[in-house]
């Protein structure tokens, strides 16, 4: 299984960003997928799945996150709005549950003025 994340970049506080993860359409169709955030020295933190967002949407420290996916194209998206500096990190997609597939290279999101 190959997971290729893209779209990360520098974003000013309050900005929006959509990051993507490309894999096979069959995988997206058959496997519950999720987004994770990883910061050096910490575990991969679950961020969002199709059914829930694990960064508290009321948490003013990070922003608002929406999970989206297209089984047709084999793409998983994370829409990030009203971003805060605390959302900075490297974002990865993978299966929602363990065991996970081999991690991709991730995509770096930096929220900074």
Order of alpha helices (4+ residues) and beta strands (2+ residues): beta-beta-beta-alpha-beta-beta-beta-beta-beta-beta
